[in-house]
Structure formats: structure tokens, C-alpha cells
Amino acid sequence: MSDNRESIGTYLTEAEAKEFHKIFMSSFLGFTAVAVVAHVLVWFWRPWL
């Protein structure tokens, strides 16, 4: 029963948790980049301040 699952509250191994974190961070940064570009384009179209 010692399969190296030490994360509190999850059933992920450390390697699985690191892989999930890597995918999560890359998708979060991609979403943020798209949102920033969209806001800049809308700002050029119709400035709101």
C-alpha cells in the first residue's frame, strides 16, 4: 500500500501532481494571454476610460 501517494487530500502521486500543475499553468497562461489580447483589441475599438 506504499505507492508514494503523499499529497494531502488527493489521490495523485508527486509525479502526477507535477504533470497536472504543468498542464494547468500552461493552459492558465494561454487563457490569460488570450484575455489580454482581447482586452487590448476592444480598448482600441472602443476605449472605456
Chimera marker file (.cmm) of the C-alpha trace (Angstrom):
<marker_set name="trace">
<marker id="1" x="0.000" y="0.000" z="0.000" r="1" g="1" b="0" radius="0.5"/>
<marker id="2" x="3.045" y="2.218" z="-0.112" r="1" g="1" b="0" radius="0.5"/>
<marker id="3" x="2.635" y="3.708" z="-3.599" r="1" g="1" b="0" radius="0.5"/>
<marker id="4" x="4.096" y="7.121" z="-2.755" r="1" g="1" b="0" radius="0.5"/>
<marker id="5" x="0.781" y="8.978" z="-2.576" r="1" g="1" b="0" radius="0.5"/>
<marker id="6" x="1.710" y="11.667" z="-0.088" r="1" g="1" b="0" radius="0.5"/>
<marker id="7" x="-0.410" y="14.585" z="-1.318" r="1" g="1" b="0" radius="0.5"/>
<marker id="8" x="-2.896" y="15.603" z="1.336" r="1" g="1" b="0" radius="0.5"/>
<marker id="9" x="-6.499" y="15.297" z="0.149" r="1" g="1" b="0" radius="0.5"/>
<marker id="10" x="-5.719" y="13.936" z="-3.324" r="1" g="1" b="0" radius="0.5"/>
<marker id="11" x="-5.010" y="10.586" z="-4.862" r="1" g="1" b="0" radius="0.5"/>
<marker id="12" x="-2.136" y="11.804" z="-7.030" r="1" g="1" b="0" radius="0.5"/>
<marker id="13" x="1.472" y="10.791" z="-6.833" r="1" g="1" b="0" radius="0.5"/>
<marker id="14" x="4.041" y="13.564" z="-6.748" r="1" g="1" b="0" radius="0.5"/>
<marker id="15" x="4.862" y="12.971" z="-10.419" r="1" g="1" b="0" radius="0.5"/>
<marker id="16" x="1.168" y="13.103" z="-11.383" r="1" g="1" b="0" radius="0.5"/>
<marker id="17" x="0.703" y="16.280" z="-9.365" r="1" g="1" b="0" radius="0.5"/>
<marker id="18" x="3.685" y="17.932" z="-11.078" r="1" g="1" b="0" radius="0.5"/>
<marker id="19" x="2.369" y="16.950" z="-14.513" r="1" g="1" b="0" radius="0.5"/>
<marker id="20" x="-1.102" y="18.281" z="-13.667" r="1" g="1" b="0" radius="0.5"/>
<marker id="21" x="0.439" y="21.522" z="-12.381" r="1" g="1" b="0" radius="0.5"/>
<marker id="22" x="2.461" y="21.940" z="-15.583" r="1" g="1" b="0" radius="0.5"/>
<marker id="23" x="-0.631" y="21.462" z="-17.776" r="1" g="1" b="0" radius="0.5"/>
<marker id="24" x="-2.750" y="23.705" z="-15.531" r="1" g="1" b="0" radius="0.5"/>
<marker id="25" x="-0.207" y="26.535" z="-15.572" r="1" g="1" b="0" radius="0.5"/>
<marker id="26" x="0.316" y="26.410" z="-19.341" r="1" g="1" b="0" radius="0.5"/>
<marker id="27" x="-3.434" y="26.478" z="-20.007" r="1" g="1" b="0" radius="0.5"/>
<marker id="28" x="-3.922" y="29.279" z="-17.454" r="1" g="1" b="0" radius="0.5"/>
<marker id="29" x="-1.183" y="31.368" z="-19.069" r="1" g="1" b="0" radius="0.5"/>
<marker id="30" x="-2.657" y="30.720" z="-22.520" r="1" g="1" b="0" radius="0.5"/>
<marker id="31" x="-6.116" y="31.796" z="-21.353" r="1" g="1" b="0" radius="0.5"/>
<marker id="32" x="-4.654" y="34.912" z="-19.719" r="1" g="1" b="0" radius="0.5"/>
<marker id="33" x="-2.768" y="35.831" z="-22.895" r="1" g="1" b="0" radius="0.5"/>
<marker id="34" x="-5.928" y="35.483" z="-24.997" r="1" g="1" b="0" radius="0.5"/>
<marker id="35" x="-7.865" y="37.614" z="-22.490" r="1" g="1" b="0" radius="0.5"/>
<marker id="36" x="-5.192" y="40.343" z="-22.528" r="1" g="1" b="0" radius="0.5"/>
<marker id="37" x="-5.153" y="40.433" z="-26.334" r="1" g="1" b="0" radius="0.5"/>
<marker id="38" x="-8.953" y="40.585" z="-26.410" r="1" g="1" b="0" radius="0.5"/>
<marker id="39" x="-8.998" y="43.459" z="-23.928" r="1" g="1" b="0" radius="0.5"/>
<marker id="40" x="-6.365" y="45.387" z="-25.907" r="1" g="1" b="0" radius="0.5"/>
<marker id="41" x="-8.302" y="44.918" z="-29.149" r="1" g="1" b="0" radius="0.5"/>
<marker id="42" x="-11.550" y="46.071" z="-27.542" r="1" g="1" b="0" radius="0.5"/>
<marker id="43" x="-9.710" y="49.034" z="-25.991" r="1" g="1" b="0" radius="0.5"/>
<marker id="44" x="-8.507" y="50.101" z="-29.453" r="1" g="1" b="0" radius="0.5"/>
<marker id="45" x="-12.028" y="49.658" z="-30.815" r="1" g="1" b="0" radius="0.5"/>
<marker id="46" x="-13.913" y="51.449" z="-28.022" r="1" g="1" b="0" radius="0.5"/>
<marker id="47" x="-11.891" y="52.855" z="-25.102" r="1" g="1" b="0" radius="0.5"/>
<marker id="48" x="-13.822" y="52.644" z="-21.875" r="1" g="1" b="0" radius="0.5"/>
<marker id="49" x="-11.941" y="55.241" z="-19.838" r="1" g="1" b="0" radius="0.5"/>
<link id1="1" id2="2" r="1" g="1" b="0" radius="0.2"/>
<link id1="2" id2="3" r="1" g="1" b="0" radius="0.2"/>
<link id1="3" id2="4" r="1" g="1" b="0" radius="0.2"/>
<link id1="4" id2="5" r="1" g="1" b="0" radius="0.2"/>
<link id1="5" id2="6" r="1" g="1" b="0" radius="0.2"/>
<link id1="6" id2="7" r="1" g="1" b="0" radius="0.2"/>
<link id1="7" id2="8" r="1" g="1" b="0" radius="0.2"/>
<link id1="8" id2="9" r="1" g="1" b="0" radius="0.2"/>
<link id1="9" id2="10" r="1" g="1" b="0" radius="0.2"/>
<link id1="10" id2="11" r="1" g="1" b="0" radius="0.2"/>
<link id1="11" id2="12" r="1" g="1" b="0" radius="0.2"/>
<link id1="12" id2="13" r="1" g="1" b="0" radius="0.2"/>
<link id1="13" id2="14" r="1" g="1" b="0" radius="0.2"/>
<link id1="14" id2="15" r="1" g="1" b="0" radius="0.2"/>
<link id1="15" id2="16" r="1" g="1" b="0" radius="0.2"/>
<link id1="16" id2="17" r="1" g="1" b="0" radius="0.2"/>
<link id1="17" id2="18" r="1" g="1" b="0" radius="0.2"/>
<link id1="18" id2="19" r="1" g="1" b="0" radius="0.2"/>
<link id1="19" id2="20" r="1" g="1" b="0" radius="0.2"/>
<link id1="20" id2="21" r="1" g="1" b="0" radius="0.2"/>
<link id1="21" id2="22" r="1" g="1" b="0" radius="0.2"/>
<link id1="22" id2="23" r="1" g="1" b="0" radius="0.2"/>
<link id1="23" id2="24" r="1" g="1" b="0" radius="0.2"/>
<link id1="24" id2="25" r="1" g="1" b="0" radius="0.2"/>
<link id1="25" id2="26" r="1" g="1" b="0" radius="0.2"/>
<link id1="26" id2="27" r="1" g="1" b="0" radius="0.2"/>
<link id1="27" id2="28" r="1" g="1" b="0" radius="0.2"/>
<link id1="28" id2="29" r="1" g="1" b="0" radius="0.2"/>
<link id1="29" id2="30" r="1" g="1" b="0" radius="0.2"/>
<link id1="30" id2="31" r="1" g="1" b="0" radius="0.2"/>
<link id1="31" id2="32" r="1" g="1" b="0" radius="0.2"/>
<link id1="32" id2="33" r="1" g="1" b="0" radius="0.2"/>
<link id1="33" id2="34" r="1" g="1" b="0" radius="0.2"/>
<link id1="34" id2="35" r="1" g="1" b="0" radius="0.2"/>
<link id1="35" id2="36" r="1" g="1" b="0" radius="0.2"/>
<link id1="36" id2="37" r="1" g="1" b="0" radius="0.2"/>
<link id1="37" id2="38" r="1" g="1" b="0" radius="0.2"/>
<link id1="38" id2="39" r="1" g="1" b="0" radius="0.2"/>
<link id1="39" id2="40" r="1" g="1" b="0" radius="0.2"/>
<link id1="40" id2="41" r="1" g="1" b="0" radius="0.2"/>
<link id1="41" id2="42" r="1" g="1" b="0" radius="0.2"/>
<link id1="42" id2="43" r="1" g="1" b="0" radius="0.2"/>
<link id1="43" id2="44" r="1" g="1" b="0" radius="0.2"/>
<link id1="44" id2="45" r="1" g="1" b="0" radius="0.2"/>
<link id1="45" id2="46" r="1" g="1" b="0" radius="0.2"/>
<link id1="46" id2="47" r="1" g="1" b="0" radius="0.2"/>
<link id1="47" id2="48" r="1" g="1" b="0" radius="0.2"/>
<link id1="48" id2="49" r="1" g="1" b="0" radius="0.2"/>
</marker_set>
